[in-house]
Structure formats: structure tokens, C-alpha cells
Amino acid sequence: MLTLEDVEFLAAPVWFDADRRLEEMDASGVDMEVVSPMPPLLNYRLDDETATTVTRHVNESIADLVAAGSGRIHGLGTVPLQDPDLAAAELFGVANLGLRGIEVASHINGVSIGDPRFRDFFREVESLGLAVFVHAIRSEVSSRLPQWAGPSFGFAAEASLAAASLVTGGTLQACPRLRISISHGGGGFLMMAPRAQFFATRKWTRHAGDDEVPEESPLALARRLYYDSLTFDTRAIDLIAHRVGIDRILLGSDFPAIARPVPAEWPLGDFYGGAEGVAVIAGSNALSFLAIEESGL
């Protein structure tokens, strides 16, 4: 039996009460926030019936929070991606609830998110104009680390593999208008992307196996993704901006699992882009990612 000591995060009113969230937003200088499911709710081991019930409940709860948020709260839902056809059908419910997109995990029961079996699902996401937030979750790779290192090194590895699978697996080429963001700055993906660029352009690499090497370069495809800023280091944000551009960075916070700082302590203070760059990261990029017109705030 679980005890309170076994639970890492205890739900407090700020998790689900719109008034409390708005109070916290005001205290942190936040005009608008996007609520997504806690990653443990992305449970792809459930049977179809249970998974459908759980995802609909999660999506309706987030939609209720959005409705009570006075236009300042937007939401992302979830879908049972262990069954891509069922997940595609559930997308219509996400859109009808007024949610701006979905959150998916870095892998689906060990299968990378960029695997071709999810290609038709992402085509449906693209056709509905929904955004996708890819959040890292544990896998056999991250399980090679001590449990305490999972949310740091483990999640970085998962985010890296998720981004790499989308870039190398054909998803971005098949869905050119798809808007996808990777959690935690994409892990180490953008640090290694130039190495992938080097090998992808070598003639012998193109004949190294049966897999087709994308015609578009890894760095060009990397620029099609968004990356959240939750790296705890402005130099890492500098690298992302240098590699893919300031317009591909979203302000991440992990709130309320991690306490959100007051404006003066946001980890963007010495970002090389200056005040204008910070304004783009902390504002207009999110509107573009969510396909929100600025007048519709």
C-alpha cells in the first residue's frame, strides 16, 4: 500500500483551482500559462477502455481549468497513443474541448515517438492544427541511472532521443506544418546535432544500412522543432538560440511541481538576446506555437 511518503508530488489547490493558479500567476508576473498533464498521467500501458476513460477525464479537467481561467489559462490534453488509431480518433475530442494541443511522452512503451507507426497519427494532429508537447518519461535507457538522477540526466537522455527520432524518422518531413516542442531544451540533442549533420552528409553513411537518410539535413529539421527553456542555465539557452534561433524557444517552468520564481529571478536575465530576446521567448513564441492570434488573448 502506498503512503504519503511514497508520493513525490501531493496535489494542492494550485494544481486544479483556477483562482489559486491566477493568484500564483499574478505573484510571478505571468500573464498567460499553458497547463499540460503531469507526465505520469501519460500511462500507455492501460487497456483501450481504461485509457479512453482516463484521458477523457484528464482532458475535461484541464478544459474546466481553462474555462475558469479568464482567458489567461490555455491547455494541452492527452491521448491513448498506445493505440495510434484510437489516439487519432480522440483528437477530435481534444479540439472540441478548446484545448490547444496535446502532450505526448518521449516514447510509447519503449517505441520512439518518431517511429513510423505514429506517422498517420501526427498527420491527423497536423490537419487539426493542434500543437504537440513532447515530455520525457523514464525508459530502459534512463532506468540505467539511479532513481534520483531520472528527472535530470535521465530526462535529458529521453528528450534527446525523442528529438532525434523525430528528425531522423521521417515525421517532420511527412508533416511539414506540425508544431512540436521538446521538453527541457531537448536534452543534449542540439549539442550533438552538428555531429549528425557531419555524418549525414558523408556518402558512405547513406549506404550504411537499409534506413533512408533524410534529404533535409539534421540541422534544418532541428530548426522545425520548438524547445522549452527549462535548462537552469542561460548558456544552454544561448546554445539553443544559436543553433535554431530565438523564435524556437518557449519559456518552461515545471510549475507547480517546481516553485515558479518571481520575475527578477527568471533564468533569462543575462540571456545574450537581451530584453527583446527575452520578450520573444517569454511571449510571442508561445502564441505562435499554440496558434493564438495576439488579439485573441
N, C-alpha and C positions, 0 to 999 in steps of 0.2 A: 504494500500500500504506500502511495506517495504521501509525504508530509510536506509542510510548508518549506522545510529546509531543502527539499529536493527540487523545488521550483525556482528557476533563475529569475523570472520576472513575474511579479504579482500585479494583477490588473488593478489600477487605481482609477478614480473617476475621469482623470485627464485622458485615459485611453479611449473612452467611449462617450463622454459627455461633452457636447458641443460648447456649452457655456464655459466649462473649465478649459477646453482647448483654446477658445478665443481669449480667455484671460492670460493664458501662458503665451499665446502669440503676441498679445499686446506688451507683455513684460519683456519679450525678447526682440521687439521691434520687427515682427514678421507680419506682413500684410496678407499673405496667402500661403497655404501649405497644402501639400498633397499627401493624403493618407493611403497607405497600402497595407495589405495583410501582414501580420507577423509571419516571418518565414516558416516557422514550424507548422503554420496552417496550410502550407503547400505540401499536403500529405498525399503523395502519389501512390501509396500502397493500399488505399481504400478500394473496395469494390465499387462498381459503377453507381449503384443505387445510393450507397452511403456517401460517396464522393459528391454526387449531384446535390444531395441534401445539404451537406456541409458547405459546399461552395456557394450555393444559393443563399444560405443563411448568412455567410460572411459578406457576400456582395450586398444583400439587403441591409445589413447592419451598417456597412460603410455608406451606402446610399442615404440612410437615415441621418447619419452624421453630416453628410454633405448638405442635405436639405435643411438642416438646422443651423448651418454654418454661415448664414447671411451672405452667401456668395464668396466667402473667404476660404472655404474648405473645398477641395476637389478630391476625387477618389479614384483609386485603381482597384479592380476586382481580381478574382482568381477563377481558374477553370480547371477541370479534371484532366490534365494533359497526359495522364497515363493512357487515355483513350483519345487520340487526336480527333477522331470524328465526333465523339461526344463533346469534346472541348470546343470544337468549331461551332457546334450547334448552340452551346451555352454562351457564345459570344454575343448573340442577339439579345439575350437577357441582360448582359453587362451593358450593352449600348442603350437598351430601353430604360435601364435604371439611371441613365445620365452619367455613368462613370466614364472617365476619360481614357481608360485603357485597362491593362491587366498587369499583374505581377506574375512572373514565372520563375522557376528555380534554374540554377546553373546546369542541372542535369535532371533527367527524369528516370529515376530508378537506375542510375548508372549510365544512361544514354545521354550523350551531349545534346544540348539544346539546339545545336546547329545540324544535327543529324537529318538526312533527307526524309526520314519518316514523318517529320514535323513540317515539311515544306508546304503542303496544302493547307495546313492549319494557319501558318503565317500568311499565306496568300489571302485567307479569309480575314485575318486581322487587318491586313493592308487594305482590303476592299472596304472594310467598315471604318477606316480612318482612325483606328484605335492605336494608342501608344503601348509599348511593352517595356516593363522594367524587369531586368534580369537580376535576381538576387542570389548570392552564393549560399549554398547549403552544403552540409557535410557529404562526403562520399568516401569510397575506399581510399582515395588519394589523401584527403585531409585526415582520415582516420589513422594514418601512419604517424600522426603527431600526438603528443599528449592532449588531453581534452581541453586544458586551459588555453592551448595555442590554436584551437579551432577557429575562434572568431577573428584571429589576426592572421597568422601565416596560412592557416587552412583556407579561410575565406579568400585570401589573396590568390592562392593557387586555383581555387574554384572559379573566381572571376576571370582569371587569365585564360583558363581552359574554355570557359563559356564564350568569351570574346573570340578566341582563336577558332573555335568550332564554327561560329557564325561567319567569320571571314574566309575560312578555308573550305567550308562545307557546301557552299553554293546558295545559302539562304539569302544573302544580301543581293546577289546577282538576280535571283528569281523574284525578289520583292524590292524593287528599287525605291519605292516610296515608303517603305516600312520604317517607322521611328522606334529605335531600340536604345535603351540606356543600360549600361552595365554598372553594377554597384561598386563602391569603394575604389573609384578611379580605374577600374578594370584590372585591379591587382598589378601584376608585373607585365601585363600584355604589351603596353606601349613601350616599355623598355626593350622588349625583345623583338618588336615589330620590324625594326631595321634589319635585324638578322634574318627574319623571314623574307624580307624584301630582297636581300642579297641572294639567298638560295633559290627563291622563286624565279629569279631572272637568269639562273645558270642552266644552260641547255641540258646538262646531264640530269639535273633534278627533274626535269619534265618527263624523263623516261625512267624514273627510279621506281615506279610501281604502276599499278593499274588505275590509281585515282587520277582524276583530271585536275591539273593545276589551273586555278582560275586565271582567266585572261587579264582581269583587272588586278593590279598589284596589291599586295597586303596593306601597304600604307594608304593607298587610295580607298580601299574598303574600310580600313580602320577609321577614316575620316567620316564615314557614313554613320558611325555609332555615336551615341552620347555617353558621357562618363560622369558619375557623381563625384563631388569634391571631397568626400569623407575619407581623406588620407592622413589627416592630422599633421600635415607638413605642406607649407606653401611652396616649397621647392618641388614637391611632387606635382602640385597643381601647375607650376611653371612648366614642367616637362609635358604634361598633358596639353597645355596651351601651345607649346612649341611644336608638338608632334601633330596635333589635329586642329588646333585653332580654339580661340576663346569661346567661340559660339557653340562648341560641342560640350561644354562643361555645365553641369547642373549643381546647384547647392544642395548637398545632402547633410542630414543631421542625425539620423537614427533616433530622433525623438519619438516617443517618450522613453524608450529603452535606455537611452543615454540623455542625461540632462542637457538642455539646449543653452548655450551661453547667451549673455547679453550682447547687444550689437558690437560693443567695443572689443569683445573677445572672439568674434567670429574669426576662424583661421584663414582669413584672406587679407589681413591688414597690410602685409608687405608684399602682396602679390604684384609681380612686375607689371601687370596691365594697368595698375593704378586705379583710381576711383572709377573711371569709365569701364575698365575691365571688370571690376567688382560688381558694378551695376548690371552689366550684361549677365554675369554668372548668377547673380542673386535675383534676377528678374526676368528679362526678356527671353532668355534661353528656355526657361520653363514654359513660357507661353507658347513658344514655337514647338517644343516637344509635345505639349498637350493639345496643340492646335486650337488655342484660345485666342480670339481677337482681343487686342488690348482694350478696346472699347467695351468688351463683354465682361470685364472684371466686376 
